[in-house]
Amino acid sequence: MIVLRGSLESVKEHAINDKRVKMWLLSFNKSKFKKWEYIGWDFPRTYPRKHPKYDPSNPDKRKHPEADYFLYYSLTIAGKTYYANVKMHKNYGKEVLYTIEPNKPKKIRSGKPGKE
């Protein structure tokens, strides 16, 4: 997994009011990834009709065109379960950390990406 400076900034922005995640960032160490549990994957979301970036001429426009798909992992931070959203990045061909969220993603496909 690749962790870019932008990855850590994105985690921080998405967890602006979450003290546990902020403390996790302060003590960031790539060895912590070994404890993450893979829970599934999904394609990047598209913009909903009411979103300002929704394009009626391209209703399938993805929010993250740089991602082939997202992988989801569960992890524990300070005794609480969180969910890591990780992009399979088209340009790097590797997993890139995107966010760490307190809520489980609503749509997760099981198994290996691309296999339903």
N, C-alpha and C positions, 0 to 999 in steps of 0.2 A: 504494500500500500504506500502511496505517495502522500505526504503531508506537505502541502505548500504553505507559504506564509499566508496566502489568501484563504487556505483551508481553516487555519486557526482564527483568522479574522471573521470568516463566515460563521464558524461555531460560536464565536463571541457575540456577533450581531444577532443570531437567532436565539441566543440564550441571555439576552440583555438583562433580565431580572432574575436569573437563576444563579444563586451563590454557589451551589454545588459544582455546576459546570465551570464557573469562573475559577474556582479553586483547582479543579481538574486541569484547566489550561495552565495555571501557574506552575503546576508540578508535572507538566506534560513530558511523557517519555514513551517512545515508540514501543517499548517492551510491554506496555499495557494492552496492546492490541491482541496479544496471545490469549487473553482472557475473554475476548469478545466471542459471542456465539452467533453464527450465521442463522438467520430466520427466514430469508427469502429474498425476492427481487421483484421489480416491476419496471415497466417502461416509464420514461419521464412523462409527467403530466402535461396536458395541453391547457391553454388559457380558457377559462369559462367565458360564456357569451358576454357577461357584464364587466369583464376585466378591461381596463383601458388598452391593453395590448392585444386584445382579441381582434383577429382579422377575418371578417366574413369570407373573404376570397381564399383564405387559407385556414379553415377551422381546425385543422390538425396540427397547427403550429405548436411546437413544444416549448415549454418554459426553459428547458436546458438543452439547446441544440448540440452542445458539446458532449453530451452524455449518450452513450448507446442504451444504457439502462442504469437503474439504481440497484444496489445491493443493500440489504438491511441486516444490522447486527444488534443484538441486545448486549448491554454492558451494565455494570453496577458502579455507581459513583456515590460514595458516602452512604452506602446501604440502600440506595434507591435504584430501581431499574430505569435505564434510559435506552434510547434507540439511536444508533448511528445510521445516517443516510450517507451512502458512499457511491460516488459516480464511477461508472466504468467509462473512463474518459476516452473519446475517439482519438484525440491527438497523441495521448501518451500510451494508450493500449494497456493501461493499468488502473487500479482502483485509486480514487482520490477522495479523501475525506471531505464531506460537504457540511453536514450539520450533526448535532447531537440534540435530540429532542426528548422531552419527558413523556410524550404520548406515542403509543405504537402507531405506525402508519396504518391508514384505513384499508389500503389495498396492497396486499402482499401475495405474490405468487410463490408457490412452493417449488422446491427442486432447483435444478440448474437453470440459469438464465437462457431464455429462448426455447426451453422445453416446457410445455404446458400439459 
